[in-house]
Amino acid sequence: MSNQQTRDVSSLYCNMSALDTEQRKRYDILTKDVLAKHLEIEELPDGYGIRFPYNPSLFTALSEWATLEQLCCPFLTLTLELHHDQGPVWLKARGDDGVKEFLRAELGI
């Protein structure tokens, strides 16, 4: 599907069967423990940015979470940013039409 085409929001869903049993357990732990440490959620034109405090082990955990998230939600573009001078860590989730609505529902925004 090209970026110019409109995507049906109902076609966006997490395919948890893309994760094996161990990956799903790890994903659940990371989702509960890591995402709860966010400081702010910022709306972006094509998704959301989630700000976290600077912490190297948190960055590593977010990286692992993003890798697993990409397996079950391949329609998301996920980026992690480490800002200079030990500034905040940003996790950005973006995508085509419908992604913001999907993320609002998933993140409870």
C-alpha positions as CSV (number, residue, x, y, z in Angstrom):
1,M,0.0,0.0,0.0
2,S,1.4,3.4,-0.9
3,N,1.6,6.2,1.6
4,Q,-0.9,8.2,-0.5
5,Q,-3.6,5.6,-0.1
6,T,-6.0,5.7,2.9
7,R,-5.7,2.8,5.2
8,D,-8.8,1.5,6.9
9,V,-8.3,1.9,10.7
10,S,-10.0,-1.4,11.4
11,S,-7.2,-3.1,9.4
12,L,-4.6,-2.0,12.0
13,Y,-4.3,-4.6,14.8
14,C,-1.6,-6.2,16.9
15,N,-0.9,-9.7,15.6
16,M,0.2,-11.2,18.9
17,S,0.6,-14.6,17.2
18,A,3.7,-13.2,15.5
19,L,5.4,-13.6,18.8
20,D,6.3,-17.0,20.2
21,T,5.5,-17.8,23.8
22,E,8.8,-16.5,25.3
23,Q,8.7,-13.3,23.2
24,R,5.1,-12.7,24.3
25,K,6.0,-13.1,28.0
26,R,8.9,-10.7,27.6
27,Y,6.8,-8.3,25.7
28,D,4.2,-8.3,28.4
29,I,6.8,-7.6,31.1
30,L,8.4,-4.8,29.1
31,T,5.1,-3.2,28.3
32,K,4.1,-3.2,31.9
33,D,7.4,-2.1,33.4
34,V,9.0,0.1,30.8
35,L,6.1,2.1,29.3
36,A,4.9,3.0,32.8
37,K,8.1,5.1,33.2
38,H,7.1,7.6,30.6
39,L,7.1,11.3,31.5
40,E,5.1,12.7,28.7
41,I,3.2,11.8,25.5
42,E,3.3,14.3,22.6
43,E,1.0,14.1,19.6
44,L,2.9,14.1,16.3
45,P,1.4,14.7,12.8
46,D,1.6,11.0,12.0
47,G,1.7,9.4,15.5
48,Y,2.9,10.0,19.0
49,G,6.2,10.6,20.8
50,I,6.7,9.3,24.3
51,R,9.3,10.9,26.5
52,F,11.3,9.0,29.1
53,P,14.0,10.0,31.5
54,Y,17.6,9.4,30.6
55,N,18.7,6.0,31.7
56,P,20.9,3.6,29.7
57,S,19.2,0.5,31.0
58,L,15.8,2.0,30.2
59,F,17.0,2.8,26.7
60,T,18.1,-0.8,26.2
61,A,14.7,-2.1,27.5
62,L,12.9,0.3,25.1
63,S,14.9,-1.0,22.2
64,E,14.0,-4.6,23.1
65,W,10.3,-3.6,23.4
66,A,10.4,-1.8,20.0
67,T,11.9,-4.9,18.4
68,L,9.1,-7.1,19.7
69,E,6.4,-4.4,18.9
70,Q,7.6,-4.4,15.3
71,L,6.9,-8.1,15.0
72,C,3.3,-7.8,16.1
73,C,2.6,-4.3,14.6
74,P,4.7,-4.1,11.4
75,F,2.7,-1.1,10.2
76,L,4.4,1.1,12.9
77,T,7.6,3.0,12.3
78,L,9.3,3.1,15.7
79,T,12.3,5.3,16.5
80,L,14.3,5.8,19.7
81,E,16.2,9.0,20.2
82,L,18.9,9.7,22.8
83,H,19.3,13.4,23.3
84,H,22.6,15.2,24.0
85,D,23.9,15.9,27.5
86,Q,22.0,13.0,28.9
87,G,18.7,14.6,27.9
88,P,15.5,12.7,27.6
89,V,14.9,9.5,25.6
90,W,12.1,9.7,23.0
91,L,10.2,6.7,21.6
92,K,8.3,7.8,18.5
93,A,5.6,5.6,17.0
94,R,4.5,6.7,13.5
95,G,2.7,5.4,10.5
96,D,0.2,5.9,7.7
97,D,-3.4,7.0,8.0
98,G,-5.2,5.4,11.0
99,V,-2.1,4.9,13.1
100,K,-2.9,7.8,15.5
101,E,-6.3,6.4,16.2
102,F,-4.8,2.9,16.7
103,L,-2.2,4.3,19.1
104,R,-4.8,6.3,21.0
105,A,-6.8,3.2,21.6
106,E,-3.7,1.1,22.5
107,L,-2.1,3.7,24.8
108,G,-5.4,4.8,26.4
109,I,-4.9,8.4,25.3
